[in-house]
Structures are given as C-alpha cells and as structure tokens.
Amino acid sequence: MKTLNNLTALAAVAGTLLLGACANTTPLNNTSAGNAYPQQNTSSYTQYGVVQSIALVPQNSSGTPIGAGAIAGAVVGGILGNQVGGGSGKTAATVLGAAGGAYAGHELEKRNQTQQGNVYQLSVRLNNGSYQTLTQTTNNDIRVGDSVRIDNGVAQRY
C-alpha cells in the first residue's frame, strides 16, 4: 500500500513538472529585431515622421505572480512532509512542507527571472498626419523633433 502511495506521489510530481515545462514564457508579438521590443501598431513597410515625445518607462514583466516554481515546490514539499511523523503530526508536516516548498519554489523562480529594466516609448507624428507609438530597448540617439524612418516598427534617425 505504501509503495502505491509513493508511486502516486511520484506520478503527481512528474505530471506537474511536465506541465511546467510546457509553459510559454515568451511575450506575444515579439519581434526578431535586435533592438526592438514588442511594439504597438507595427507595420511591415517603411514610414517616415517626426518624434513628438520620448519617455523612459518600466518594461512590463512577463512573469506571473504564482508560477510553476511555486506549484512544483508545493508538491515536492508536501511529499517530503508526508514522509515525516504519523497521525495528525503527519498531516501537519505535509501542510507545512507544502507551504514551505511553495515559498521556496516561488523565490527560486523569481531569482531566475531576468531583470527587465526600462524601455523607450516614442510617439511619432507620421508624414500622413497620424501618430504611432513605438516601444524599443534603445533610442538610437533619437531626440524630440528628429526626423525618423520606421522600418518594421523600429525607429531610426535619417
């Protein structure tokens, strides 16, 4: 009976880890341009305009508050806690192990996430009179009032 419980616990841990490995961590609308970050109103052709404003804004984190690290930590901690004691002490150890494992897994996941930093948000008045907002990791030495060329959502002075 004890072997069956251990196999069930092992299957639960393996299933949780497999589901965590399937998670998509890349942001949507990501572009392959080296200095660009996901933009708004991207286009696949060249546009021209004048920079109206530049703002340095914090980059959005793609992490979730509770992720696979916390879940996997809770499962492992619960299994380890279940191996300790007997009766109501065993139940308490299981709960404490799950809570401690969830906390440890969450902290490890936070430490492994890269620091995102800041990005530049440029507001450009296009030659056709419309406005476009771009978000990119570098400003390419662009200043307010500069004429820019927008190629595939990346602004560069010209």
Residue frames relative to the residue before (quaternion, step in Angstrom):
aa qw qx qy qz dx dy dz
M 1.0000 0.0000 0.0000 0.0000 0.00 0.00 0.00
K 0.6543 0.5113 -0.3118 0.4618 3.57 1.00 -0.89
T 0.6240 0.5373 -0.3353 0.4577 3.60 1.05 -0.73
L 0.6374 0.5220 -0.3240 0.4651 3.59 1.01 -0.77
N 0.6466 0.5088 -0.3177 0.4713 3.62 0.99 -0.80
N 0.6552 0.5042 -0.3120 0.4681 3.58 0.99 -0.81
L 0.6522 0.5023 -0.3180 0.4703 3.59 1.00 -0.78
T 0.6285 0.5241 -0.3326 0.4687 3.59 1.03 -0.73
A 0.6565 0.5011 -0.3054 0.4739 3.57 0.96 -0.86
L 0.6502 0.5150 -0.3129 0.4626 3.57 0.95 -0.84
A 0.6440 0.5109 -0.3138 0.4752 3.60 1.01 -0.80
A 0.6349 0.5243 -0.3287 0.4626 3.60 1.04 -0.75
V 0.6531 0.4988 -0.3127 0.4763 3.59 0.95 -0.85
A 0.6614 0.5066 -0.3110 0.4575 3.59 0.88 -0.91
G 0.6577 0.5083 -0.3109 0.4609 3.60 0.96 -0.84
T 0.6467 0.5144 -0.3173 0.4654 3.59 0.99 -0.82
L 0.6697 0.4916 -0.3007 0.4684 3.58 0.91 -0.87
L 0.6390 0.5178 -0.3328 0.4613 3.60 1.00 -0.72
L 0.6590 0.4960 -0.3120 0.4716 3.58 0.97 -0.81
G 0.6394 0.5223 -0.3214 0.4637 3.57 1.03 -0.73
A 0.6504 0.5160 -0.3169 0.4586 3.59 1.05 -0.71
C 0.6590 0.5163 -0.3072 0.4526 3.59 1.16 -0.48
A 0.4754 0.6917 -0.4389 0.3208 3.62 1.24 -0.18
N 0.3423 -0.7180 0.5725 0.1989 3.54 -1.08 0.81
T 0.1241 -0.8322 0.5388 0.0412 3.59 -0.52 1.16
T 0.5600 0.5944 -0.4115 0.4047 3.61 1.19 -0.04
P 0.4884 -0.6668 0.4686 0.3118 3.58 -0.98 0.81
L 0.5517 -0.5975 0.4657 0.3490 3.55 -1.20 0.53
N 0.8154 0.2485 -0.2012 0.4826 3.57 -1.24 0.49
N 0.3089 0.7543 -0.5271 0.2405 3.58 1.08 0.56
T 0.2399 -0.7768 0.5689 0.1237 3.56 -1.01 0.79
S 0.4973 -0.6726 0.4592 0.2989 3.57 -1.13 0.50
A 0.4399 0.6830 -0.4759 0.3369 3.63 1.21 -0.02
G 0.5401 -0.6876 0.3882 0.2912 3.55 -0.84 0.99
N 0.7999 0.2882 -0.1608 0.5012 3.61 0.89 -0.76
A 0.5961 0.5813 -0.3668 0.4150 3.60 1.18 0.19
Y 0.2271 -0.7151 0.6448 0.1461 3.49 -1.30 0.50
P 0.6964 -0.4546 0.2904 0.4733 3.65 -1.09 0.39
Q 0.1709 -0.8172 0.5480 0.0519 3.54 -0.69 1.11
Q 0.4229 -0.6258 0.5757 0.3132 3.46 -1.42 0.09
N 0.8509 0.1559 -0.1150 0.4883 3.56 -1.16 0.61
T 0.2081 0.7888 -0.5543 0.1651 3.60 0.87 0.83
S 0.1217 -0.7775 0.6133 0.0670 3.52 -1.18 0.59
S 0.4490 -0.7028 0.4865 0.2603 3.56 -1.18 0.46
Y 0.6888 0.4015 -0.2984 0.5247 3.60 1.16 0.38
T 0.6052 -0.5850 0.4134 0.3473 3.55 -1.31 0.29
Q 0.0528 -0.7676 0.6386 0.0094 3.53 -1.07 0.92
Y 0.2421 -0.7624 0.5849 0.1347 3.56 -1.24 0.50
G 0.1730 0.7887 -0.5772 0.1217 3.55 -1.11 0.68
V 0.4632 -0.6413 0.5381 0.2910 3.54 -1.41 -0.18
V 0.4596 -0.6876 0.4933 0.2696 3.57 -0.93 0.96
Q 0.2317 -0.7881 0.5611 0.1018 3.58 -0.80 1.07
S 0.7941 -0.0943 0.0751 0.5958 3.61 1.05 -0.74
I 0.1406 -0.7477 0.6434 0.0848 3.52 -1.31 0.53
A 0.0063 -0.7971 0.6033 -0.0267 3.55 -0.85 0.98
L 0.3041 -0.7110 0.6042 0.1922 3.54 -1.09 0.80
V 0.0123 0.8255 -0.5593 0.0750 3.58 -0.42 1.24
P 0.5513 -0.5956 0.4515 0.3707 3.60 -1.13 0.53
Q 0.4375 -0.6892 0.5173 0.2569 3.53 -1.00 0.87
N 0.4859 -0.6656 0.4848 0.2929 3.56 -0.96 0.87
S 0.3703 -0.7073 0.5617 0.2172 3.53 -1.03 0.85
S 0.3519 -0.7528 0.5186 0.2011 3.54 -0.94 0.85
G 0.5050 0.6714 -0.4137 0.3508 3.58 1.28 -0.06
T 0.3658 -0.7049 0.5618 0.2318 3.53 -1.21 0.49
P 0.6281 -0.5629 0.3651 0.3941 3.62 -1.09 0.54
I 0.7787 0.1018 -0.0617 0.6160 3.60 0.95 -0.78
G 0.0232 -0.8406 0.5399 -0.0359 3.54 -0.49 1.17
A 0.7973 -0.3098 0.2358 0.4613 3.49 -1.34 -0.35
G 0.5947 0.5810 -0.3671 0.4172 3.59 1.11 -0.62
A 0.6737 0.4865 -0.2941 0.4721 3.57 0.93 -0.88
I 0.6618 0.5077 -0.3096 0.4565 3.57 0.95 -0.84
A 0.6732 0.4808 -0.2963 0.4774 3.57 0.88 -0.93
G 0.6394 0.5252 -0.3259 0.4572 3.59 1.01 -0.78
A 0.6463 0.5191 -0.3194 0.4591 3.58 1.00 -0.81
V 0.6553 0.5072 -0.3148 0.4629 3.58 0.96 -0.84
V 0.6848 0.4707 -0.2933 0.4727 3.58 0.83 -0.95
G 0.6569 0.5096 -0.3118 0.4600 3.59 0.94 -0.86
G 0.6461 0.5177 -0.3166 0.4629 3.59 1.01 -0.76
I 0.6491 0.5069 -0.3151 0.4718 3.57 0.98 -0.81
L 0.6740 0.4797 -0.3025 0.4734 3.58 0.91 -0.89
G 0.6547 0.5118 -0.3109 0.4613 3.59 0.99 -0.80
N 0.6264 0.5537 -0.3258 0.4415 3.56 1.11 -0.67
Q 0.6316 0.5467 -0.3283 0.4409 3.60 1.18 -0.47
V 0.6621 0.5134 -0.2894 0.4629 3.59 1.28 -0.33
G 0.8597 0.1878 -0.1261 0.4581 3.57 -1.12 0.69
G 0.2832 -0.7332 0.5878 0.1915 3.49 -1.36 -0.34
G 0.7950 0.2871 -0.2215 0.4863 3.59 -1.20 0.47
S 0.8216 -0.1647 0.1361 0.5285 3.57 -0.92 -0.91
G 0.5763 0.5731 -0.3740 0.4467 3.60 1.19 -0.43
K 0.6227 0.5349 -0.3292 0.4667 3.54 1.10 -0.71
T 0.6423 0.5161 -0.3183 0.4687 3.58 1.00 -0.82
A 0.6555 0.5037 -0.3073 0.4713 3.57 0.93 -0.88
A 0.6554 0.5061 -0.3114 0.4662 3.60 0.94 -0.85
T 0.6282 0.5299 -0.3339 0.4616 3.60 1.03 -0.73
V 0.6739 0.4892 -0.2951 0.4686 3.58 0.89 -0.94
L 0.6755 0.4819 -0.2959 0.4733 3.59 0.90 -0.91
G 0.6368 0.5262 -0.3259 0.4598 3.59 1.02 -0.74
A 0.6554 0.5019 -0.3108 0.4712 3.57 0.99 -0.82
A 0.6611 0.5008 -0.3094 0.4652 3.58 0.95 -0.86
G 0.6742 0.4879 -0.2921 0.4712 3.58 0.92 -0.90
G 0.6542 0.5102 -0.3099 0.4643 3.57 0.99 -0.79
A 0.6354 0.5209 -0.3300 0.4648 3.58 1.01 -0.77
Y 0.6507 0.5062 -0.3141 0.4709 3.58 0.96 -0.85
A 0.6766 0.4920 -0.2942 0.4621 3.59 0.86 -0.97
G 0.6608 0.5056 -0.3102 0.4599 3.60 0.94 -0.83
H 0.6434 0.5179 -0.3169 0.4663 3.58 1.02 -0.79
E 0.6612 0.5019 -0.3047 0.4669 3.59 0.94 -0.86
L 0.6443 0.5089 -0.3220 0.4713 3.60 0.98 -0.79
E 0.6472 0.5158 -0.3189 0.4618 3.57 0.98 -0.82
K 0.6468 0.5161 -0.3199 0.4615 3.61 0.98 -0.82
R 0.6683 0.5039 -0.3011 0.4569 3.59 0.96 -0.84
N 0.6874 0.4895 -0.2839 0.4553 3.58 1.06 -0.68
Q 0.5694 0.5726 -0.3992 0.4342 3.60 1.20 -0.28
T 0.4542 -0.6832 0.4995 0.2782 3.57 -0.99 0.83
Q 0.4987 -0.6259 0.5042 0.3245 3.54 -1.17 0.62
Q 0.3854 -0.7763 0.4603 0.1921 3.54 -0.73 1.09
G 0.2723 -0.7913 0.5122 0.1932 3.65 0.95 -0.72
N 0.6189 -0.5417 0.4292 0.3732 3.53 -1.29 -0.49
V 0.1839 -0.7537 0.6200 0.1170 3.54 -1.30 0.44
Y 0.4591 -0.6618 0.5207 0.2832 3.56 -1.28 0.38
Q 0.1381 -0.7638 0.6268 0.0689 3.55 -0.95 0.95
L 0.0978 -0.8181 0.5666 0.0004 3.54 -0.49 1.25
S 0.1803 -0.7409 0.6368 0.1138 3.55 -1.02 0.87
V 0.0564 -0.8216 0.5661 -0.0350 3.56 -0.59 1.19
R 0.2534 -0.7203 0.6233 0.1685 3.57 -0.97 0.93
L 0.3125 -0.7816 0.5168 0.1561 3.55 -0.50 1.24
N 0.6604 -0.5267 0.3665 0.3900 3.56 -1.25 0.42
N 0.6660 0.4867 -0.3153 0.4692 3.62 1.13 -0.45
G 0.6279 -0.5768 0.3195 0.4135 3.61 1.30 0.13
S 0.6113 0.5423 -0.3681 0.4435 3.61 1.17 -0.25
Y 0.3942 -0.7019 0.5452 0.2342 3.54 -1.33 0.28
Q 0.0780 -0.7730 0.6283 0.0403 3.53 -1.19 0.65
T 0.2129 -0.7584 0.6046 0.1184 3.57 -1.02 0.86
L 0.1002 -0.7936 0.6000 0.0120 3.55 -0.83 1.09
T 0.1372 -0.7567 0.6329 0.0896 3.56 -1.15 0.64
Q 0.1552 0.7868 -0.5813 0.1380 3.55 -0.69 1.11
T 0.5951 -0.6258 0.3911 0.3181 3.55 -1.22 0.62
T 0.7633 0.2012 -0.1481 0.5958 3.61 1.16 -0.43
N 0.3812 -0.7325 0.5074 0.2465 3.57 -1.14 0.51
N 0.3654 -0.7759 0.4573 0.2350 3.61 1.33 0.14
D 0.6057 -0.5890 0.3306 0.4206 3.60 1.09 0.81
I 0.3549 0.7282 -0.4986 0.3084 3.56 1.07 0.78
R 0.1126 -0.7816 0.6116 0.0493 3.55 -1.08 0.84
V 0.6410 -0.4965 0.4031 0.4245 3.55 -1.30 0.34
G 0.7649 0.3225 -0.2738 0.4857 3.58 -0.90 0.99
D 0.5404 0.6231 -0.4044 0.3952 3.61 1.23 -0.24
S 0.4140 -0.6478 0.5748 0.2804 3.54 -1.20 0.61
V 0.0624 -0.8148 0.5764 -0.0039 3.55 -0.87 0.97
R 0.2821 -0.6904 0.6374 0.1935 3.48 -1.37 0.45
I 0.1777 -0.7798 0.5938 0.0881 3.58 -0.84 0.96
D 0.0275 -0.7840 0.6188 -0.0413 3.53 -0.54 1.27
N 0.8414 -0.1198 0.0447 0.5250 3.58 -0.62 1.16
G 0.7558 -0.4286 0.2089 0.4488 3.57 0.88 0.96
V 0.6456 0.4710 -0.3274 0.5042 3.64 1.24 0.17
A 0.2722 -0.7819 0.5441 0.1359 3.57 -0.72 1.13
Q 0.0297 0.7697 -0.6366 0.0376 3.55 -1.12 0.86
R 0.5165 -0.6282 0.4750 0.3361 3.58 -1.06 0.72
Y 0.0448 -0.7828 0.6185 0.0527 3.53 -1.22 0.54
